[in-house]
């Protein structure tokens, strides 16, 4: 921690040295008593960090070794002071923004409703306005619990209403009353998927297929039985739902291809960190404003500068991590590629099979290989109920 603070106070430079005699450049830099931190050789050259005060000492080593030294990034308090000294007007504007946002953060600027399906959201917002919850009002003057209780009493279809404030935004959450619904079975029984019928048991209705017949998905299996018309029986009730079971053999298959050589982009383990300040939607990076790596994954984490209960200061601290990404090439043996393709294909097949289905047979077929890749198909035969309801 002390080293990091010292590096921040005195400043450091991320540099890239390129040339044909990097070893001599390093030796000459050591003679000049220059300390190289986190130095790494790569295809692009030598990457590392040095103290700000040591950068002029690299002129002679770079000249005698014919090495080109480029500054990739700047880190530390001296650069922050230099950058902000040139932006005095921006500092004044940022201070004005902070004051304005601080005042606005104490007010309600938006009201929304969530969780409503049948209760109109506009109606709830209008009722909340009559109770005092409206835009451009100081949030400290509101009793959100009392308003939520009054709203619940005024809304017969609401089982519960709660109000939460997130900064300048207020959200009205509602849980509606659930009316009991009696499930009904109606319509014909149709095939959920293609298959070969092995067993039919009709409880109610008229069968439309026979055992040993192959059916396609959506084909009618058992049609609902008509009810004799009579006085007092409405037309909509003159048919009863089909009931029964239709079991048969169903086939599933999936094919996967896995290359023998594959290039993946992965993290190298090198991480560069920086932090900044966020005013509303504007972000100002204090350290490491840009990634020092050619390719990197960026992770941003923000936290409020000050917070007390539901109040948050409208300025946030931003922490940024740049994780270096490199390309790695992996080579597989033929047996490894086939095993991985088989596992992927099997996972695809069993994801399609409904729970409760009985697996009869599984077959794994190695298909003719393509250039640089192995292909495998997995076929599974099941015995299951394929009848589902469909409206007539």
C-alpha positions, -999 to 999 in steps of 0.1 A, spaced: 0 0 0 29 24 8 45 16 -25 13 24 -44 8 57 -25 44 67 -32 40 58 -69 8 79 -71 24 109 -53 56 110 -75 41 97 -107 49 68 -130 49 63 -168 38 32 -187 63 29 -216 69 7 -247 104 2 -259 109 -11 -295 141 -19 -312 165 -47 -322 188 -44 -292 164 -44 -262 190 -62 -240 215 -34 -244 188 -8 -238 181 -26 -204 217 -28 -195 223 9 -203 192 19 -183 205 0 -153 238 19 -156 218 51 -154 202 38 -122 168 36 -137 145 11 -120 121 -8 -144 89 -20 -128 69 -49 -141 90 -51 -173 78 -77 -198 90 -88 -232 63 -92 -259 59 -92 -297 55 -55 -296 87 -49 -276 95 -42 -239 66 -30 -217 71 -16 -182 68 13 -158 93 38 -146 93 68 -122 85 101 -137 119 115 -126 137 87 -144 123 92 -178 149 118 -190 176 92 -180 164 69 -208 175 92 -236 211 80 -236 202 42 -234 177 47 -262 202 66 -284 231 41 -280 208 10 -285 188 26 -313 156 19 -294 124 39 -297 106 46 -264 69 56 -264 48 67 -235 16 45 -234 0 59 -202 6 84 -174 -2 77 -137 1 98 -106 -6 131 -89 17 153 -110 -2 145 -141 -35 151 -124 -24 186 -112 -11 195 -147 -43 183 -164 -66 201 -140 -46 233 -140 -52 237 -177 -90 231 -171 -98 258 -144 -130 266 -163 -140 230 -163 -134 228 -125 -156 258 -120 -183 241 -142 -179 208 -123 -184 227 -90 -215 243 -103 -228 209 -115 -222 194 -81 -241 222 -64 -270 219 -88 -272 182 -87 -270 183 -49 -300 205 -48 -319 185 -73 -311 152 -55 -332 164 -26 -363 165 -48 -386 140 -65 -381 142 -103 -399 110 -115 -426 87 -103 -432 52 -118 -454 22 -111 -443 -15 -113 -460 -48 -107 -494 -37 -121 -512 -58 -148 -549 -49 -143 -546 -17 -122 -538 13 -145 -505 29 -136 -517 65 -146 -546 61 -121 -522 52 -93 -499 82 -101 -529 106 -101 -541 92 -67 -505 96 -54 -505 132 -65 -536 140 -46 -519 125 -15 -489 148 -20 -465 126 -40 -457 146 -71 -427 159 -91 -405 188 -79 -413 184 -43 -388 179 -14 -387 143 -5 -382 151 32 -417 165 33 -432 132 23 -443 103 45 -440 75 20 -454 48 44 -486 68 50 -491 75 13 -486 38 5 -512 28 31 -537 54 18 -532 42 -18 -538 6 -8 -571 16 9 -582 34 -23 -573 5 -46 -597 -25 -41 -577 -47 -65 -544 -42 -46 -532 -68 -21 -502 -47 -11 -487 -14 -22 -452 -2 -12 -433 30 -21 -395 32 -24 -373 61 -32 -340 57 -51 -324 91 -53 -347 114 -72 -368 85 -85 -398 72 -66 -413 38 -75 -448 26 -65 -448 -12 -63 -481 -30 -63 -491 -67 -58 -525 -73 -73 -551 -96 -58 -551 -130 -75 -586 -142 -85 -590 -180 -83 -590 -196 -117 -603 -232 -121 -582 -249 -148 -602 -265 -176 -594 -292 -201 -608 -283 -234 -604 -292 -271 -588 -322 -288 -557 -341 -280 -530 -336 -306 -495 -349 -310 -469 -327 -294 -442 -342 -316 -437 -367 -344 -435 -404 -333 -446 -440 -337 -477 -449 -317 -475 -480 -295 -504 -475 -270 -537 -457 -271 -561 -454 -241 -592 -433 -247 -611 -422 -216 -634 -397 -234 -636 -388 -270 -631 -406 -304 -597 -419 -314 -584 -407 -348 -553 -429 -351 -543 -465 -344 -514 -484 -328 -485 -488 -351 -493 -456 -370 -467 -428 -375 -480 -393 -366 -466 -359 -372 -465 -330 -348 -499 -313 -344 -519 -342 -358 -552 -349 -340 -551 -381 -319 -583 -380 -299 -612 -357 -309 -636 -343 -283 -669 -362 -282 -701 -343 -291 -730 -341 -265 -765 -346 -278 -782 -312 -282 -811 -306 -259 -832 -278 -244 -812 -255 -220 -778 -267 -233 -759 -238 -249 -740 -244 -281 -706 -238 -264 -713 -267 -240 -723 -293 -266 -688 -308 -267 -668 -324 -240 -630 -324 -238 -611 -353 -251 -593 -374 -225 -568 -402 -227 -532 -413 -232 -513 -418 -264 -478 -432 -259 -452 -439 -286 -417 -440 -297 -400 -406 -304 -366 -400 -319 -342 -371 -311 -309 -363 -327 -282 -336 -325 -250 -330 -344 -219 -311 -332 -186 -302 -347 -154 -295 -328 -122 -282 -344 -88 -298 -338 -72 -264 -334 -90 -235 -318 -80 -200 -309 -95 -184 -279 -92 -149 -264 -84 -152 -227 -72 -131 -198 -34 -130 -194 -35 -121 -157 -21 -86 -162 -44 -59 -147 -42 -21 -148 -64 -1 -124 -76 34 -124 -102 56 -107 -123 86 -115 -152 108 -105 -188 106 -120 -211 137 -120 -245 126 -133 -237 110 -167 -203 126 -171 -172 106 -160 -138 122 -155 -109 97 -151 -82 108 -126 -58 79 -132 -53 55 -162 -78 71 -185 -72 46 -212 -62 9 -213 -24 4 -216 -30 -29 -234 -37 -36 -271 -67 -56 -262 -84 -56 -228 -117 -64 -210 -130 -33 -190 -147 -36 -157 -163 -6 -141 -175 -4 -105 -191 27 -90 -200 36 -54 -214 68 -39 -190 93 -23 -214 99 6 -246 80 16 -269 82 45 -300 61 47 -319 68 14 -299 99 6 -269 97 -17 -245 124 -26 -247 129 -64 -210 123 -69 -197 87 -74 -163 72 -73 -155 51 -104 -131 22 -102 -119 8 -136 -100 -24 -142 -84 -32 -175 -77 -69 -179 -53 -77 -207 -66 -102 -233 -44 -124 -253 -50 -150 -280 -42 -186 -271 -43 -215 -296 -53 -249 -283 -48 -281 -302 -68 -313 -296 -62 -349 -305 -88 -366 -327 -101 -386 -297 -104 -355 -276 -123 -336 -303 -147 -365 -308 -153 -368 -270 -161 -331 -267 -184 -332 -298 -202 -362 -284 -207 -345 -250 -221 -313 -266 -245 -332 -289 -257 -354 -260 -264 -323 -239 -285 -308 -268 -305 -340 -272 -314 -345 -236 -324 -308 -233 -352 -315 -258 -365 -346 -239 -395 -340 -216 -392 -351 -180 -407 -385 -174 -398 -399 -208 -382 -434 -209 -350 -436 -228 -349 -468 -248 -318 -466 -269 -289 -442 -275 -266 -443 -305 -234 -423 -311 -223 -419 -348 -189 -405 -359 -196 -386 -392 -170 -380 -419 -146 -354 -407 -143 -320 -422 -110 -302 -427 -95 -297 -393 -127 -308 -374 -144 -339 -360 -182 -344 -363 -204 -365 -341 -242 -372 -341 -261 -385 -310 -294 -402 -316 -318 -411 -287 -350 -431 -289 -376 -426 -261 -410 -439 -251 -433 -412 -239 -468 -397 -238 -471 -374 -268 -508 -362 -264 -514 -326 -255 -545 -304 -256 -553 -281 -284 -584 -259 -289 -607 -271 -317 
